[in-house]
């Protein structure tokens, strides 16, 4: 009977140690999960700020203003706009009009090459 009690006692001790070890690992993993969750929230907030900044920098009116002021570009007249349409096979076909008023050294958009 004493031998059975010793075997059960050691089984109980190993079981208790296993339980303590499992709880310790679970707590460590939970703490790591919470830290990663906080990092995810921070990254999502930062990503949202980056998207807002990108949309601000890429606003059409801002780009048009920079093109006009810094690069001296302007929107061409409707007569000078060329329409490019796609045909079968993926080759672009353009309707080209010769412009008599295009100055040498300038493209049709008015910017020097």
Z-matrix of the N, CA and C atoms (Angstrom, degrees):
N
C 1 1.435
C 2 1.531 1 111.07
N 3 1.307 2 116.94 1 -34.47
C 4 1.456 3 120.61 2 -179.41
C 5 1.525 4 110.07 3 -67.04
N 6 1.333 5 115.79 4 -37.91
C 7 1.453 6 119.49 5 179.52
C 8 1.529 7 110.27 6 -63.78
N 9 1.308 8 118.46 7 -41.31
C 10 1.456 9 123.32 8 178.31
C 11 1.534 10 110.11 9 -64.07
N 12 1.336 11 115.95 10 -40.48
C 13 1.462 12 119.41 11 178.12
C 14 1.527 13 111.20 12 -63.96
N 15 1.339 14 117.53 13 -41.09
C 16 1.461 15 121.02 14 178.30
C 17 1.529 16 111.17 15 -64.00
N 18 1.303 17 117.10 16 -42.63
C 19 1.476 18 121.07 17 179.29
C 20 1.527 19 109.83 18 -63.49
N 21 1.322 20 116.35 19 -44.27
C 22 1.466 21 119.40 20 178.80
C 23 1.529 22 111.59 21 -66.56
N 24 1.346 23 117.31 22 -37.09
C 25 1.450 24 121.78 23 178.62
C 26 1.535 25 110.35 24 -62.76
N 27 1.348 26 116.33 25 -47.60
C 28 1.468 27 119.38 26 179.39
C 29 1.537 28 111.42 27 -66.51
N 30 1.303 29 116.93 28 -36.29
C 31 1.462 30 120.04 29 176.45
C 32 1.528 31 110.21 30 -63.25
N 33 1.350 32 115.57 31 -40.63
C 34 1.449 33 120.20 32 178.22
C 35 1.527 34 110.81 33 -65.24
N 36 1.335 35 117.77 34 -42.15
C 37 1.461 36 121.71 35 179.44
C 38 1.534 37 111.16 36 -64.33
N 39 1.313 38 117.08 37 -46.09
C 40 1.471 39 119.89 38 179.03
C 41 1.526 40 111.31 39 -64.09
N 42 1.316 41 114.81 40 -37.46
C 43 1.459 42 118.93 41 177.98
C 44 1.536 43 110.28 42 -65.80
N 45 1.329 44 117.37 43 -43.18
C 46 1.470 45 121.45 44 179.33
C 47 1.523 46 110.39 45 -64.68
N 48 1.341 47 117.52 46 -43.08
C 49 1.464 48 120.56 47 177.83
C 50 1.525 49 111.24 48 -63.41
N 51 1.319 50 116.88 49 -39.32
C 52 1.464 51 121.00 50 177.05
C 53 1.521 52 111.32 51 -63.49
N 54 1.342 53 115.90 52 -39.94
C 55 1.455 54 120.30 53 178.54
C 56 1.527 55 110.90 54 -65.10
N 57 1.328 56 117.27 55 -44.53
C 58 1.466 57 121.06 56 179.02
C 59 1.526 58 110.02 57 -62.22
N 60 1.336 59 116.47 58 -43.83
C 61 1.463 60 120.70 59 178.99
C 62 1.531 61 111.02 60 -62.14
N 63 1.319 62 117.69 61 -43.06
C 64 1.465 63 121.92 62 -179.95
C 65 1.527 64 110.86 63 -64.51
N 66 1.327 65 117.41 64 -41.42
C 67 1.460 66 120.22 65 178.54
C 68 1.528 67 110.92 66 -65.39
N 69 1.332 68 116.35 67 -40.37
C 70 1.462 69 120.22 68 178.70
C 71 1.532 70 110.83 69 -61.96
N 72 1.332 71 116.68 70 -44.95
C 73 1.471 72 120.10 71 178.30
C 74 1.531 73 110.89 72 -63.95
N 75 1.330 74 116.64 73 -40.30
C 76 1.463 75 120.42 74 179.97
C 77 1.521 76 110.41 75 -63.13
N 78 1.338 77 117.64 76 -41.35
C 79 1.465 78 120.75 77 178.72
C 80 1.520 79 111.18 78 -65.76
N 81 1.329 80 117.13 79 -41.68
C 82 1.465 81 120.27 80 178.30
C 83 1.523 82 110.58 81 -62.48
N 84 1.334 83 116.65 82 -43.22
C 85 1.463 84 120.06 83 179.50
C 86 1.522 85 111.70 84 -66.49
N 87 1.343 86 116.73 85 -35.95
C 88 1.461 87 119.97 86 178.43
C 89 1.522 88 110.39 87 -66.49
N 90 1.327 89 117.00 88 -41.62
C 91 1.468 90 120.69 89 177.85
C 92 1.529 91 109.97 90 -62.61
N 93 1.325 92 116.66 91 -42.52
C 94 1.466 93 120.13 92 177.92
C 95 1.531 94 110.92 93 -63.58
N 96 1.324 95 116.21 94 -39.90
C 97 1.465 96 120.81 95 177.49
C 98 1.526 97 111.02 96 -61.37
N 99 1.307 98 117.73 97 -43.48
C 100 1.462 99 121.40 98 178.73
C 101 1.527 100 111.22 99 -64.42
N 102 1.328 101 117.38 100 -40.76
C 103 1.463 102 120.49 101 178.42
C 104 1.533 103 110.72 102 -63.97
N 105 1.330 104 115.70 103 -42.65
C 106 1.463 105 119.17 104 178.94
C 107 1.529 106 111.36 105 -67.58
N 108 1.318 107 116.25 106 -33.85
C 109 1.462 108 120.11 107 177.40
C 110 1.523 109 110.33 108 -65.93
N 111 1.326 110 117.35 109 -41.43
C 112 1.465 111 120.82 110 176.63
C 113 1.530 112 110.66 111 -63.70
N 114 1.331 113 116.70 112 -41.36
C 115 1.465 114 120.62 113 178.69
C 116 1.532 115 109.97 114 -63.51
N 117 1.343 116 116.41 115 -39.93
C 118 1.464 117 119.72 116 178.51
C 119 1.520 118 111.18 117 -61.88
N 120 1.330 119 116.95 118 -43.22
C 121 1.471 120 120.08 119 178.32
C 122 1.525 121 110.71 120 -61.27
N 123 1.319 122 116.04 121 -42.41
C 124 1.461 123 120.44 122 179.93
C 125 1.531 124 110.54 123 -64.44
N 126 1.341 125 116.89 124 -43.42
C 127 1.467 126 120.57 125 179.33
C 128 1.521 127 111.51 126 -65.27
N 129 1.328 128 117.25 127 -39.13
C 130 1.466 129 119.95 128 177.91
C 131 1.527 130 111.04 129 -64.80
N 132 1.328 131 116.67 130 -39.22
C 133 1.456 132 120.13 131 177.74
C 134 1.530 133 110.45 132 -65.58
N 135 1.314 134 116.53 133 -43.55
C 136 1.465 135 120.86 134 178.99
C 137 1.530 136 110.86 135 -64.31
N 138 1.340 137 116.37 136 -39.76
C 139 1.462 138 120.63 137 178.46
C 140 1.524 139 110.56 138 -62.70
N 141 1.331 140 116.93 139 -41.43
C 142 1.460 141 120.62 140 177.58
C 143 1.519 142 111.67 141 -62.41
N 144 1.336 143 116.06 142 -39.51
C 145 1.456 144 119.41 143 177.62
C 146 1.522 145 111.17 144 -66.02
N 147 1.341 146 117.03 145 -39.03
C 148 1.470 147 120.54 146 177.85
C 149 1.521 148 110.50 147 -64.28
N 150 1.323 149 116.97 148 -40.59
C 151 1.461 150 119.83 149 178.77
C 152 1.527 151 111.08 150 -63.91
N 153 1.322 152 116.13 151 -41.31
C 154 1.460 153 120.10 152 178.35
C 155 1.522 154 110.47 153 -63.73
N 156 1.315 155 116.43 154 -43.38
C 157 1.464 156 120.13 155 178.92
C 158 1.527 157 111.11 156 -63.88
N 159 1.331 158 116.32 157 -41.39
C 160 1.462 159 119.51 158 179.49
C 161 1.530 160 110.69 159 -64.08
N 162 1.318 161 116.85 160 -42.81
C 163 1.460 162 118.79 161 -179.69
C 164 1.528 163 110.59 162 -66.07
N 165 1.324 164 117.06 163 -32.45
C 166 1.466 165 120.18 164 177.23
C 167 1.520 166 110.63 165 -67.79
N 168 1.327 167 116.57 166 -44.81
C 169 1.461 168 120.17 167 -179.05
C 170 1.525 169 112.00 168 -68.96
N 171 1.331 170 117.55 169 -26.88
C 172 1.462 171 120.81 170 -175.59
C 173 1.531 172 113.06 171 -98.83
N 174 1.318 173 117.85 172 12.89
C 175 1.468 174 120.01 173 179.03
C 176 1.522 175 109.58 174 -61.47
N 177 1.307 176 114.79 175 138.16
C 178 1.465 177 120.89 176 -176.93
C 179 1.530 178 111.21 177 -59.18
N 180 1.314 179 116.33 178 -42.33
C 181 1.470 180 119.03 179 -177.69
C 182 1.526 181 111.34 180 -65.90
N 183 1.330 182 117.57 181 -36.34
C 184 1.466 183 120.69 182 178.94
C 185 1.521 184 110.69 183 -67.45
N 186 1.325 185 116.72 184 -43.91
C 187 1.464 186 120.51 185 179.21
C 188 1.520 187 110.58 186 -64.41
N 189 1.323 188 116.33 187 -41.17
C 190 1.466 189 120.04 188 178.86
C 191 1.527 190 110.64 189 -64.66
N 192 1.326 191 117.40 190 -39.38
C 193 1.465 192 120.95 191 179.32
C 194 1.528 193 110.70 192 -65.43
N 195 1.325 194 118.13 193 -43.68
C 196 1.467 195 121.11 194 178.60
C 197 1.520 196 110.31 195 -64.83
N 198 1.340 197 116.51 196 -41.41
C 199 1.463 198 119.83 197 179.16
C 200 1.525 199 110.85 198 -61.87
N 201 1.302 200 116.92 199 -38.89
C 202 1.471 201 120.03 200 -178.67
C 203 1.528 202 111.55 201 -75.09
N 204 1.330 203 117.79 202 -42.63
C 205 1.465 204 120.26 203 -173.88
C 206 1.522 205 112.98 204 -81.95
N 207 1.321 206 117.19 205 -50.51
C 208 1.459 207 119.86 206 -173.13
C 209 1.517 208 113.00 207 -86.34
N 210 1.324 209 116.73 208 -35.04
C 211 1.467 210 119.98 209 -176.34
C 212 1.525 211 113.03 210 -103.32
N 213 1.330 212 117.05 211 -0.43
C 214 1.461 213 123.28 212 -179.02
C 215 1.532 214 111.62 213 51.79
N 216 1.320 215 116.51 214 40.86
C 217 1.468 216 121.09 215 176.99
C 218 1.518 217 108.81 216 -93.71
N 219 1.320 218 115.44 217 155.89
C 220 1.451 219 120.36 218 177.49
C 221 1.526 220 109.16 219 -143.59
N 222 1.311 221 115.34 220 157.48
C 223 1.460 222 120.92 221 178.94
C 224 1.516 223 107.78 222 -73.70
N 225 1.338 224 119.35 223 128.75
C 226 1.467 225 120.29 224 -179.38
C 227 1.526 226 111.33 225 -71.34
N 228 1.317 227 114.25 226 159.72
C 229 1.460 228 120.04 227 176.43
C 230 1.519 229 109.12 228 -64.95
N 231 1.320 230 115.47 229 159.04
C 232 1.458 231 120.37 230 -179.95
C 233 1.527 232 111.62 231 -62.18
N 234 1.336 233 117.66 232 -29.14
C 235 1.466 234 121.29 233 179.68
C 236 1.527 235 111.22 234 -69.83
N 237 1.327 236 117.21 235 -24.23
C 238 1.458 237 121.00 236 -174.88
C 239 1.535 238 112.91 237 -96.25
N 240 1.304 239 117.74 238 -0.62
C 241 1.468 240 121.38 239 -179.14
C 242 1.520 241 109.17 240 -84.40
N 243 1.325 242 116.43 241 132.77
C 244 1.459 243 121.46 242 178.85
C 245 1.520 244 108.52 243 -105.38
N 246 1.311 245 116.05 244 136.81
C 247 1.449 246 122.23 245 178.72
C 248 1.520 247 107.81 246 -98.38
N 249 1.322 248 117.41 247 127.02
C 250 1.454 249 122.23 248 179.37
C 251 1.520 250 106.98 249 -110.31
N 252 1.329 251 116.07 250 125.09
C 253 1.462 252 119.69 251 179.50
C 254 1.520 253 109.21 252 -118.66
N 255 1.308 254 116.13 253 150.08
C 256 1.455 255 121.50 254 178.64
C 257 1.521 256 109.84 255 -88.67
N 258 1.317 257 115.85 256 141.24
C 259 1.459 258 121.39 257 174.51
C 260 1.517 259 107.59 258 -116.25
N 261 1.327 260 117.19 259 175.28
C 262 1.461 261 121.68 260 -178.63
C 263 1.523 262 110.78 261 -57.53
N 264 1.308 263 116.78 262 142.03
C 265 1.452 264 121.59 263 179.03
C 266 1.516 265 112.82 264 93.35
N 267 1.329 266 117.73 265 -1.19
C 268 1.451 267 120.93 266 177.15
C 269 1.513 268 114.86 267 78.85
N 270 1.340 269 118.68 268 9.61
C 271 1.462 270 121.67 269 179.75
C 272 1.520 271 107.60 270 -90.60
N 273 1.318 272 115.96 271 132.94
C 274 1.459 273 119.92 272 -179.36
C 275 1.521 274 110.05 273 -82.83
N 276 1.304 275 115.77 274 139.34
C 277 1.453 276 122.14 275 178.30
C 278 1.525 277 106.39 276 -121.93
N 279 1.306 278 117.02 277 124.66
C 280 1.459 279 120.99 278 -176.48
C 281 1.511 280 110.20 279 -114.95
N 282 1.299 281 115.19 280 142.46
C 283 1.449 282 121.42 281 172.95
C 284 1.521 283 105.20 282 -91.72
N 285 1.328 284 115.86 283 112.36
C 286 1.464 285 120.88 284 -174.51
C 287 1.510 286 109.33 285 -104.77
N 288 1.323 287 115.53 286 129.82
C 289 1.456 288 121.78 287 175.95
C 290 1.518 289 107.14 288 -112.77
N 291 1.293 290 116.06 289 135.29
C 292 1.466 291 120.00 290 176.88
C 293 1.524 292 107.55 291 -80.39
N 294 1.321 293 115.25 292 133.87
C 295 1.457 294 121.08 293 -179.61
C 296 1.524 295 108.35 294 -107.07
N 297 1.310 296 116.74 295 124.16
C 298 1.462 297 120.56 296 179.86
C 299 1.517 298 111.53 297 -77.40
N 300 1.341 299 115.98 298 -23.13
C 301 1.454 300 118.60 299 -175.13
C 302 1.532 301 113.10 300 -96.87
N 303 1.348 302 119.44 301 10.91
C 304 1.455 303 121.33 302 177.47
C 305 1.510 304 108.41 303 -78.91
N 306 1.329 305 116.58 304 125.77
C 307 1.461 306 121.67 305 -177.57
C 308 1.514 307 110.11 306 -83.97
N 309 1.330 308 118.27 307 146.87
C 310 1.457 309 120.03 308 178.35
C 311 1.529 310 110.97 309 -63.26
N 312 1.345 311 116.10 310 142.48
C 313 1.449 312 121.68 311 178.93
C 314 1.520 313 112.99 312 86.74
N 315 1.309 314 117.63 313 -1.92
C 316 1.457 315 121.10 314 178.89
C 317 1.521 316 108.80 315 -121.52
N 318 1.322 317 115.36 316 147.00
C 319 1.464 318 119.98 317 175.10
C 320 1.519 319 108.35 318 -84.72
N 321 1.294 320 116.40 319 175.89
C 322 1.457 321 119.19 320 -179.15
C 323 1.516 322 112.36 321 -70.05
N 324 1.334 323 117.78 322 -15.92
C 325 1.459 324 118.59 323 177.23
C 326 1.521 325 111.11 324 -83.79
N 327 1.351 326 117.68 325 -7.32
C 328 1.450 327 120.82 326 176.60
C 329 1.511 328 113.85 327 94.94
N 330 1.332 329 118.28 328 6.16
C 331 1.455 330 121.69 329 -178.91
C 332 1.517 331 109.15 330 -104.67
N 333 1.322 332 117.52 331 133.51
C 334 1.476 333 121.92 332 -179.04
C 335 1.515 334 109.90 333 -66.57
N 336 1.328 335 115.22 334 146.01
C 337 1.463 336 120.09 335 179.49
C 338 1.497 337 110.85 336 -84.82
